[in-house]
Amino acid sequence: MHIELSKDKRYYSIGEVAKAFNVNASLIRFWDSEFDILKPKKNAKGNRMFTPEDITNLQLIYHLVKERGFTLEGAKTHLKEGQKKTLDKFEIIRKLESIKTQLNDIKNEL
């Protein structure tokens, strides 16, 4: 699961975020209520608008809960105890996944 962030875009709607993660918007809303690191802005209609920083944090939450099987409480504790270390590892994993995809693309062209 890799989400490309547009350099021109400052905010993403909950629909865009849910589609990018291939989950229901209700799960994104639930995570927003459960995790303090998510701080989406709300527009005049009250709709959540997620920043690129929120998207990065959602990727981290998704990674812990969906890919590594953490409980919500476990993920919260993990984030509080070692957020910087966890984020660094997460970014390394994502970069390696990107390199793997590129290498597979090259291999398939041979």
C-alpha positions as CSV (number, residue, x, y, z in Angstrom):
1,M,0.0,0.0,0.0
2,H,1.7,3.2,-1.2
3,I,0.0,6.6,-1.5
4,E,1.4,9.2,-3.8
5,L,1.0,12.7,-2.4
6,S,0.6,15.6,-4.8
7,K,3.1,18.4,-4.2
8,D,0.4,20.9,-5.3
9,K,-2.3,19.6,-3.0
10,R,-2.6,20.8,0.6
11,Y,-5.8,19.0,1.6
12,Y,-7.4,15.6,0.8
13,S,-11.1,14.9,1.4
14,I,-12.1,11.8,3.5
15,G,-13.4,10.2,0.3
16,E,-10.0,10.6,-1.4
17,V,-8.3,9.2,1.7
18,A,-10.6,6.2,2.0
19,K,-10.3,5.4,-1.6
20,A,-6.5,5.6,-1.5
21,F,-6.3,3.3,1.5
22,N,-9.1,1.0,0.0
23,V,-11.1,1.3,3.2
24,N,-14.5,2.8,4.2
25,A,-14.7,6.5,5.1
26,S,-16.2,5.3,8.5
27,L,-12.8,3.6,9.3
28,I,-10.9,6.8,8.6
29,R,-13.4,8.8,10.8
30,F,-13.0,6.1,13.6
31,W,-9.2,6.3,13.4
32,D,-9.5,10.1,13.5
33,S,-11.4,9.9,16.8
34,E,-9.0,7.3,18.2
35,F,-5.6,8.6,17.3
36,D,-4.4,12.0,18.6
37,I,-1.8,12.3,15.9
38,L,-4.5,12.9,13.3
39,K,-5.5,16.5,13.1
40,P,-7.6,17.0,10.0
41,K,-9.0,20.5,9.4
42,K,-12.8,20.9,8.9
43,N,-14.3,23.0,6.2
44,A,-17.3,25.2,6.5
45,K,-19.6,22.1,6.0
46,G,-17.8,20.3,8.8
47,N,-16.1,17.8,6.4
48,R,-12.6,16.6,7.4
49,M,-9.8,17.8,5.2
50,F,-6.6,15.8,5.7
51,T,-3.1,17.4,5.3
52,P,-0.1,15.5,3.8
53,E,1.1,15.1,7.4
54,D,-2.2,13.4,8.3
55,I,-1.8,11.1,5.3
56,T,1.6,10.1,6.5
57,N,0.3,9.4,10.0
58,L,-2.6,7.4,8.5
59,Q,-0.2,5.3,6.5
60,L,1.7,4.6,9.7
61,I,-1.6,3.7,11.5
62,Y,-2.6,1.5,8.6
63,H,0.8,-0.2,8.6
64,L,0.6,-0.9,12.4
65,V,-3.1,-2.0,12.5
66,K,-3.7,-3.6,9.1
67,E,-0.3,-4.9,8.1
68,R,1.3,-5.7,11.4
69,G,-1.8,-6.7,13.3
70,F,-1.6,-4.3,16.2
71,T,-4.7,-3.7,18.3
72,L,-5.7,0.0,18.4
73,E,-4.4,0.3,22.0
74,G,-1.2,-1.4,21.0
75,A,-0.8,1.0,18.0
76,K,-1.5,4.0,20.2
77,T,1.1,2.9,22.8
78,H,3.6,2.1,20.0
79,L,3.1,5.5,18.5
80,K,3.4,7.3,21.8
81,E,6.5,5.4,23.0
82,G,8.6,5.6,19.8
83,Q,6.9,7.8,17.2
84,K,10.1,9.1,15.7
85,K,11.8,5.7,15.6
86,T,8.6,4.1,14.2
87,L,8.2,6.8,11.6
88,D,11.9,6.4,10.5
89,K,11.4,2.6,10.1
90,F,8.1,3.1,8.3
91,E,9.7,5.5,5.8
92,I,12.6,3.1,5.2
93,I,10.0,0.3,4.5
94,R,8.1,2.5,2.1
95,K,11.2,3.5,0.2
96,L,12.3,-0.2,0.0
97,E,8.9,-1.1,-1.3
98,S,9.1,1.6,-3.9
99,I,12.6,0.4,-5.0
100,K,11.3,-3.2,-5.2
101,T,8.4,-2.0,-7.5
102,Q,10.8,-0.2,-9.7
103,L,13.2,-3.2,-9.9
104,N,10.3,-5.5,-10.8
105,D,9.2,-3.0,-13.5
106,I,12.7,-3.1,-14.9
107,K,12.8,-6.9,-14.7
108,N,9.5,-7.2,-16.5
109,E,10.8,-5.0,-19.3
110,L,13.8,-7.3,-20.0
